[in-house]
Amino acid sequence: MRLWYSKKAPEFDSKISKSVLHPFAVRDYKGHTLNLYQGCQHRCGYCYATYVWSPEFYNKIYAKSNAPEVLENQLKAWKSKAMEPVMISSATDAYQPAELKFELTRRCVKVLQKYNVPYYVFTKSTLISRDLELHKQYKDNCFLVWSITTCNELIRRTIEPGTPPASVMFEVIKKFSDSGIRCAVNIDPIIPLVTDSPMDFESILDNCLRAGVKFVFGATLRLRADIWERMKTIFKLLHKGNNTIEEYTRLYHFIEPLKQGYNLTVDKFYSDTIIENLKQAVMSRGMFFDFPHLIGSRYIETKNNQLTLMDFI
């Protein structure tokens, strides 16, 4: 069953939030997240945000309609003069089609800029082009990251049918990098037996080089019961046989059926090998295999006190 496929556009709705800025930590990175939408129209089969509490994730998009006002109130009430960077859209895309209607990302970016807060934007969208000038005026204190899984159109249309082609995304990235805005590409997830070949990496990285991308990083696919069910459908659509399913049970060390509540990472030797291969391919092209480490805090009172991402890279 194609649980995440639909020819119908999702339903849009609004909701009110009490807070929108939340602390965030992963590995060595600490900061805050800002997710302005619940649900996502990109319909990525591997999506990690499709938890049981959001069963309509692909088909009903909620916009946090009061987000700009709530964000400004939270920043006004900030007790410390210092603040770590904000990651815009750790769960859903800030520039998915709902942004055309609600413009929450644009309005919240203006609030962050007003209070001199550094931010990252994570997206798979080309709609971000609309805000090029907005980000350009803040280019020393923001970082834009595109998530690109594959340059293979057949695979893309199967695993993430709501996203634009990689070729179009790279055209947009070049516009931003040509404007002096820091750009990165996150190859995540790297899908075993689907997007993990040297040819897959070379295609993405050569496009990164042409588009002026300086930073590239990536991670291998994590599995959860709902993701695994969608992945099995993807294998069928890509005409991959039962051997692929068997290989996954070996790579992820589980026995069918995959139980609810388990989050599985791929075999360490496989992951280390794939990531090292990607790292070498990135570095051989003169790019950095990393996301910039942001150290310390940021003053948010006045522009005279403003520190920029450049001070922490």
C-alpha positions, -999 to 999 in steps of 0.1 A, spaced: 0 0 0 14 34 -10 7 50 24 25 83 15 14 86 -21 -15 107 -32 -25 127 -63 -46 150 -41 -31 182 -26 -30 181 12 -55 201 32 -42 232 49 -53 243 84 -41 267 111 -33 261 147 -23 283 176 10 276 194 20 287 229 57 285 220 77 279 188 113 281 199 126 250 215 161 238 227 179 213 204 210 192 208 225 165 185 260 153 189 282 184 193 256 209 181 234 229 204 209 255 196 171 260 191 146 247 166 118 265 149 92 244 131 65 265 116 45 238 100 33 204 112 32 179 83 49 181 50 39 180 14 72 166 1 60 131 8 94 116 14 90 79 21 120 78 45 108 107 66 117 105 103 90 130 114 60 107 107 54 96 142 22 80 155 11 114 169 9 128 134 -10 102 113 -21 128 87 15 140 83 14 140 44 -22 148 39 -30 176 64 -6 205 69 -10 227 100 4 262 99 13 277 133 -4 309 123 7 330 153 43 319 151 58 353 142 41 370 172 50 341 196 86 341 184 90 378 189 75 375 224 99 347 233 129 367 221 117 398 239 115 378 271 149 361 266 166 363 300 202 361 287 218 385 264 233 356 245 216 330 223 227 300 203 217 296 166 181 287 155 176 257 132 146 265 110 128 233 102 143 203 119 111 183 113 92 198 83 103 219 54 102 257 60 96 263 23 71 236 14 41 248 -7 21 259 24 46 288 27 31 303 -4 -2 307 15 10 315 50 45 331 46 54 321 82 90 314 73 95 348 57 79 366 87 99 346 113 132 351 95 125 389 97 120 385 134 152 366 138 171 392 119 155 420 139 170 404 171 203 395 155 198 358 159 219 335 137 199 308 119 201 279 96 174 270 71 170 234 60 150 228 29 144 207 -2 124 234 -19 130 259 -47 105 283 -32 133 297 -11 143 317 -42 115 341 -33 135 352 -2 169 354 -17 173 391 -10 160 386 26 187 361 33 213 380 13 210 410 36 219 387 65 244 366 47 271 368 74 248 354 100 228 327 83 235 294 67 213 276 41 212 239 38 196 219 10 188 182 16 195 163 -16 191 126 -17 197 117 -53 202 131 -88 185 101 -103 150 112 -114 135 78 -114 145 72 -78 136 107 -67 101 105 -81 97 72 -62 111 80 -28 102 117 -25 75 125 -51 67 160 -38 102 174 -41 117 192 -71 143 176 -93 179 179 -80 189 197 -112 164 225 -104 176 227 -68 212 231 -79 202 260 -101 186 277 -71 217 269 -49 240 286 -74 219 318 -73 224 319 -35 261 310 -36 267 336 -63 250 361 -40 276 354 -13 253 333 9 268 303 26 253 271 12 256 235 22 242 202 9 231 174 33 230 140 17 206 124 41 195 98 41 220 77 22 198 47 14 215 13 13 213 -4 -21 194 26 -35 215 57 -33 248 45 -18 270 39 -49 301 60 -59 282 71 -90 253 84 -68 278 105 -47 298 117 -77 267 130 -94 256 150 -63 291 163 -56 299 174 -91 267 194 -90 277 209 -56 310 220 -70 294 237 -100 269 254 -77 295 268 -54 287 247 -24 315 247 2 301 223 28 287 188 23 278 162 49 255 132 51 242 103 71 228 68 65 192 58 67 177 51 101 148 26 102 116 26 122 86 3 117 66 29 97 96 38 76 104 2 70 69 -5 56 73 24 32 108 13 22 94 -21 12 70 -4 -11 98 16 -25 118 -15 -33 88 -29 -52 84 3 -72 121 3 -80 118 -34 -91 142 -46 -64 137 -82 -54 133 -100 -21 171 -101 -18 170 -64 -9 147 -70 20 168 -98 32 199 -76 29 183 -49 50 175 -74 78 212 -82 78 224 -47 76 201 -34 103 203 -66 124 166 -73 128 140 -101 121 107 -94 104 83 -79 115 101 -48 128 84 -40 161 70 -6 169 91 17 190 125 6 177 149 29 160 176 11 141 209 23 127 227 5 100 256 -18 106 286 2 118 311 -12 94 288 -5 65 281 30 77 317 39 85 328 27 50 301 46 32 307 78 52 345 76 47 340 71 9 318 101 8 342 121 29 371 113 6 350 122 -25 340 156 -9 376 165 1 390 155 -33 369 182 -48 381 209 -24 350 210 -3 346 206 35 330 174 48 313 189 78 287 213 90 303 244 104 308 240 142 292 270 159 308 276 193 296 299 220 266 322 221 253 352 202 243 386 215 207 395 206 203 430 219 217 453 192 234 451 159 264 468 175 269 437 196 262 413 169 284 383 163 282 364 131 286 328 120 319 338 105 333 343 140 326 307 149 336 286 119 
